[in-house]
Amino acid sequence: MKCSKCQENTLVHDTRDVSYSYKGKHQTVYQVTGHFCTHCEEIHLDEVEKARVKIEVIQFNRAVDKALSKTGFFGRFFK
């Protein structure tokens, strides 16, 4: 299959753990199934998998924001 980002025929269907970073914190989303580009590292997901990953990312972002607000991180920016 051709990657929509780099236009190379380098998409491989696979299940992998995908790392994600937000505000210096890191998370792994486990067992992500989709088409992975071996050339540019783009990931193409179906709608069901996209929704699952999105939920995990949003929950992680909220947890990071909550933890940072408790440490006073945001207080330096929003006075």
Phi, psi and omega in degrees: 000153180266134178286133181286342180274307185256352178067015177270153177272064188232024179278134179235127177282128186199169172240123185220162170273133184244127179273148182216140178237143178211120179051042177082359178255150186238146180220152171243128172264118187273149171056052177274122180255130179180197177256122183251129179275124179279351180268308185246358178071015173294150178238129178249120183244152172282173187297322181293313180292323178300317180295319180296313181295319180300317179299315180296320180293315180297317179298319178296314179301317179296319179295319178296312180301318180296316179296319180291325179292329178287334180270358179087007181304312183286336180300333179288337184257330185243084180253000000 
